[in-house]
Protein backbone atom coordinates (compact mmCIF):
# COMPACT_ATOMS: atom_id res chain seq x y z
CA UNK A 1 0.00 0.00 0.00
CA UNK A 2 2.83 2.38 0.89
CA UNK A 3 4.65 1.54 -2.34
CA UNK A 4 1.46 2.16 -4.33
CA UNK A 5 0.81 5.48 -2.63
CA UNK A 6 4.41 6.63 -3.13
CA UNK A 7 4.20 5.76 -6.84
CA UNK A 8 0.84 7.54 -7.24
CA UNK A 9 2.13 10.64 -5.45
CA UNK A 10 5.50 10.50 -7.23
CA UNK A 11 7.42 10.25 -3.97
CA UNK A 12 10.94 8.89 -4.46
CA UNK A 13 11.93 8.32 -0.84
CA UNK A 14 10.78 8.79 2.74
CA UNK A 15 12.65 10.80 5.33
CA UNK A 16 11.89 9.09 8.61
CA UNK A 17 12.66 10.88 11.88
CA UNK A 18 12.54 8.92 15.13
CA UNK A 19 13.99 6.45 17.57
CA UNK A 20 14.30 2.66 17.86
CA UNK A 21 10.79 1.75 16.88
CA UNK A 22 10.33 4.34 14.16
CA UNK A 23 13.65 3.54 12.51
CA UNK A 24 12.99 -0.18 12.99
CA UNK A 25 9.73 0.18 11.04
CA UNK A 26 11.59 2.28 8.44
CA UNK A 27 14.12 -0.52 8.06
CA UNK A 28 11.29 -2.96 7.30
CA UNK A 29 10.11 -0.61 4.54
CA UNK A 30 13.66 -0.36 3.20
CA UNK A 31 13.84 -4.17 3.09
CA UNK A 32 10.68 -4.08 0.94
CA UNK A 33 12.45 -1.82 -1.57
CA UNK A 34 11.39 1.63 -0.39
CA UNK A 35 14.15 4.25 -0.35
CA UNK A 36 14.56 5.62 3.17
CA UNK A 37 16.61 8.36 4.80
CA UNK A 38 16.72 7.72 8.55
CA UNK A 39 17.22 10.63 10.95
CA UNK A 40 17.95 9.59 14.55
CA UNK A 41 15.79 11.53 17.01
CA UNK A 42 15.25 10.20 20.50
CA UNK A 43 15.41 11.67 23.97
CA UNK A 44 16.94 8.43 25.25
CA UNK A 45 20.10 8.75 23.06
CA UNK A 46 20.05 4.98 22.64
CA UNK A 47 20.66 4.56 18.90
CA UNK A 48 23.81 2.91 17.63
CA UNK A 49 26.19 4.77 15.33
CA UNK A 50 25.30 8.16 16.84
CA UNK A 51 27.09 10.21 19.45
CA UNK A 52 24.03 12.27 20.32
CA UNK A 53 20.59 12.22 18.82
CA UNK A 54 18.28 15.15 18.20
CA UNK A 55 16.11 15.63 21.25
CA UNK A 56 18.60 14.24 23.74
CA UNK A 57 20.22 17.51 24.82
CA UNK A 58 16.82 19.22 24.98
CA UNK A 59 15.58 16.47 27.29
CA UNK A 60 18.72 16.68 29.43
CA UNK A 61 18.40 20.46 29.71
CA UNK A 62 14.75 20.25 30.77
CA UNK A 63 15.54 17.59 33.39
CA UNK A 64 18.58 19.52 34.65
CA UNK A 65 16.47 22.66 35.09
CA UNK A 66 13.92 20.60 36.99
CA UNK A 67 16.62 19.09 39.22
CA UNK A 68 18.03 22.55 40.01
CA UNK A 69 14.64 23.56 41.40
CA UNK A 70 14.16 20.27 43.24
CA UNK A 71 17.52 20.63 44.99
CA UNK A 72 16.26 23.85 46.60
CA UNK A 73 13.10 22.06 47.74
CA UNK A 74 15.05 19.08 49.10
CA UNK A 75 17.44 21.35 50.98
CA UNK A 76 14.75 23.58 52.49
CA UNK A 77 12.59 20.64 53.61
CA UNK A 78 15.50 18.38 54.71
CA UNK A 79 14.37 15.47 52.59
CA UNK A 80 15.43 13.08 49.88
CA UNK A 81 13.88 13.59 46.47
CA UNK A 82 13.96 10.66 44.05
CA UNK A 83 13.61 11.85 40.46
CA UNK A 84 12.59 9.08 38.06
CA UNK A 85 13.38 9.86 34.44
CA UNK A 86 12.58 8.05 31.19
CA UNK A 87 15.14 6.11 29.21
CA UNK A 88 13.84 2.56 29.08
CA UNK A 89 16.97 0.37 28.87
CA UNK A 90 19.44 3.25 28.43
CA UNK A 91 20.62 5.47 31.26
CA UNK A 92 22.07 8.31 29.16
CA UNK A 93 19.38 10.86 30.00
CA UNK A 94 19.47 10.07 33.72
CA UNK A 95 23.27 10.14 33.73
CA UNK A 96 23.68 13.46 31.91
CA UNK A 97 20.79 15.13 33.75
CA UNK A 98 22.12 13.81 37.06
CA UNK A 99 25.57 15.24 36.32
CA UNK A 100 24.12 18.54 35.17
CA UNK A 101 21.74 18.75 38.13
CA UNK A 102 24.47 17.77 40.62
CA UNK A 103 22.58 14.70 41.85
CA UNK A 104 23.95 12.94 44.89
CA UNK A 105 23.17 9.50 43.49
CA UNK A 106 22.46 8.41 39.89
CA UNK A 107 21.05 4.96 39.14
CA UNK A 108 20.99 3.66 35.54
CA UNK A 109 19.82 0.38 33.94
CA UNK A 110 23.30 -0.57 32.77
CA UNK A 111 24.30 -1.37 36.36
CA UNK A 112 22.48 -3.19 39.15
CA UNK A 113 22.49 -1.73 42.66
CA UNK A 114 21.64 -3.35 45.95
CA UNK A 115 19.26 -1.53 48.27
CA UNK A 116 21.95 -1.93 50.89
CA UNK A 117 24.46 0.07 48.74
CA UNK A 118 21.91 2.80 48.05
CA UNK A 119 20.98 3.14 51.71
CA UNK A 120 24.62 3.05 52.83
CA UNK A 121 25.50 5.87 50.40
CA UNK A 122 22.65 8.05 51.63
CA UNK A 123 23.38 7.24 55.26
CA UNK A 124 27.03 8.35 54.82
CA UNK A 125 25.83 11.60 53.25
CA UNK A 126 23.59 12.25 56.23
CA UNK A 127 26.36 11.42 58.70
CA UNK A 128 28.54 14.05 56.99
CA UNK A 129 25.91 16.66 57.91
CA UNK A 130 23.99 16.81 54.63
CA UNK A 131 20.31 16.68 55.61
CA UNK A 132 18.99 16.41 52.06
CA UNK A 133 19.75 14.39 48.92
CA UNK A 134 18.80 14.30 45.26
CA UNK A 135 18.60 10.84 43.68
CA UNK A 136 18.16 10.46 39.91
CA UNK A 137 16.97 7.07 38.71
CA UNK A 138 16.32 5.92 35.17
CA UNK A 139 12.95 4.17 34.76
CA UNK A 140 14.74 0.99 33.67
CA UNK A 141 17.11 0.80 36.65
CA UNK A 142 16.64 -1.96 39.17
CA UNK A 143 18.12 -3.22 42.38
CA UNK A 144 19.74 -6.62 42.78
CA UNK A 145 16.73 -7.61 44.88
CA UNK A 146 14.42 -7.15 41.88
CA UNK A 147 14.12 -9.72 39.13
CA UNK A 148 12.84 -7.39 36.40
CA UNK A 149 12.48 -3.71 35.65
CA UNK A 150 9.37 -2.19 37.20
CA UNK A 151 6.33 -1.71 35.00
CA UNK A 152 3.33 0.50 35.57
CA UNK A 153 0.83 -2.16 34.51
CA UNK A 154 0.43 -5.16 32.24
CA UNK A 155 -0.30 -3.06 29.16
CA UNK A 156 2.18 -2.55 26.36
CA UNK A 157 2.66 0.25 23.87
CA UNK A 158 2.00 -0.02 20.12
CA UNK A 159 5.38 -1.73 19.66
CA UNK A 160 4.78 -4.30 22.39
CA UNK A 161 7.04 -2.69 25.00
CA UNK A 162 5.88 -2.70 28.62
CA UNK A 163 5.27 0.72 30.17
CA UNK A 164 8.14 1.13 32.59
CA UNK A 165 7.85 3.15 35.76
CA UNK A 166 7.59 2.90 39.50
CA UNK A 167 11.22 2.48 40.51
CA UNK A 168 11.26 6.04 41.90
CA UNK A 169 8.26 5.40 44.13
CA UNK A 170 9.72 2.05 45.22
CA UNK A 171 13.07 3.64 46.17
CA UNK A 172 11.42 6.57 47.96
CA UNK A 173 9.38 4.20 50.11
CA UNK A 174 12.43 2.06 50.98
CA UNK A 175 14.60 5.09 51.80
CA UNK A 176 11.95 6.68 54.01
CA UNK A 177 11.20 3.42 55.86
CA UNK A 178 14.79 2.22 56.32
CA UNK A 179 16.47 5.56 57.06
CA UNK A 180 13.54 7.40 58.67
CA UNK A 181 14.25 10.27 56.27
CA UNK A 182 11.37 12.17 54.66
CA UNK A 183 11.45 11.19 51.00
CA UNK A 184 9.40 12.18 47.94
CA UNK A 185 9.44 10.82 44.43
CA UNK A 186 8.88 12.76 41.22
CA UNK A 187 8.10 11.19 37.87
CA UNK A 188 7.94 14.04 35.35
CA UNK A 189 7.60 11.70 32.36
CA UNK A 190 8.29 13.52 29.09
CA UNK A 191 8.31 17.19 30.13
N, C-alpha and C positions, 0 to 999 in steps of 0.2 A: 504494500500500500504506500509506504514511504517512497519507494523507488518510483512508483507510478506518479505520485504527486510531484516529486522533484522533476520528473520528465515533463509533465504537463505545465509546470510553472517555470520551466527552463532554469532550474537551480542546479548548478554544477557540483556544489559541495556544501556541507553543513559546518558551521563554526559552533562547536559545543563547549560551553563554559560550565565547569562544575568540579565536583569532587569524585571520590571513589565510585559511587553508584552511577552518577551521570556519565563519567568517562568510561565506566564499564559497559554501560548500555551503548555508548557511542562506538566502542570497540566491536560490539556485536554487529552494529550496522556496517562498520568498515569491513568486517569479515564477510558480509553479504554483498560487498562490492560498492558501497556508498563511500564517496570521498569525504573525509572528515578532517577538520583541524581541531585538535583538542587544546583547550586553554584551562590550565589547572587553577581552580578557585575553590579554596576550602579554608574555613577558619581553623580547622584542626592541624593544618600543615602536614598532613600524613600521606602525601603522594610521592612516590619514588621519582627519581630523576629531577627533583626540584629542590632548590635551597629554601625558598620561601614562596608560598602561594599567595595569590591575591586574596585579600580578606583576612589573612593571618595577623598581620601587624595591626590592622584596624581592631580586630577582636582583642588582641593583647593590650592595645592602648585603652580600650573601653574597660577591660577587666582591671588594669592597673589603676585607672582613675577611681574605679569603684573601691579597690583595696585601700587606696590612700584615704578615702573617706571612712572606711570601716576601721582602719587603724585608730583614728581619733575616737570613734565610738568605743572600741575595745579598751583603749587606754582610760577613757573617762569613766567607764562603768566597771573597770577591773575584771574583765571577762575574756574568755577565749571566743573567738569567732572563727568558725569553720566555713570556708568559702568553697562550695562545690562548683566546678566549672566543667563545661562540655569537653569532649575530646575523644570519646569512645575508647579506642584501644591505644591512642597516642597521647602522650603527656606534654607535647610541645606547648600548647596554650597555657596549661597550668604552670609549667616550668618557667616560661618567659614572663608571664603575668606575675608569678610569685617572686621572681627576681626583681622585676620592675616595681612591684608593690612592697618590697622588703618584707616578705612573709617570713615567719619564724620557723615554719615547717612546710615543706612542699612534698606531696605524695602523688606519684604518677604510676600508671599501669605497668610500665616497663620494669618495675621493681616491686616485690612484695615486702610488706612491713608487718611486724608483729605488733599487736596492741601494746604489749609490754614495752617495746622500743619507743613507740609513740608517747606513751604515758611517762616513761623515764625521761625523755627529751623535754617534755613540758614541765615535769616536776623539777628538773635541774634549772630550767629557766626561772621558775617561781622561787626556788631557793636562792638564786642570784639577785633577788629583789625585783624582778619584773612581774608585776601583778596583772599582766594582760598578755595575750598571744594571738597571732593571726596565722591560721592554718589554711593552706590552699590544697585542695584535693581534686584530682581529675576524676570525673564520673566513672571511669573504668578502673580506678585503683582499687586494690583490695588488701586486706590483711591476711597474714598466713593462717589465721583461724577460719577464714572464709574459703569455701570451695570455689565459688564463681563470683563474677562481678555482680553487683546489685542491680536489680531491674525494678522499674516502677510497678509493672504489672505483667500479665502474661501476653499482652498484645505486642505485635510487631509492626514495624513501619512498612511502607509499600515495597521495600526491598527485602523484607523478611528479617530485619535486624530487631533484636529486643530493645525496648526503650530503657536505657540505662538511667540510673539515678537512685539516690537514697544513701549513698556512702557518707555524705556530709552529715545527714541526720543521725545515722548510726554512730559515727565518730563523736559527734557532739554529745550524744546520750552517754556513751562510754566515758568520755573525759569528765563530764559533770558528775557522774555517779562514782567513778573511781578516785577522782582527785578532789571532789567536793569544791569545784571551781565553776562558777556560773559560766555557761557555754551556750552560744547560739549558733545556728547554722543558717547559711544563706545559699540559695540555689537560684542564681539570676537567669539561668538558661541562656538564651541567645540575645542578650541585650545588644 
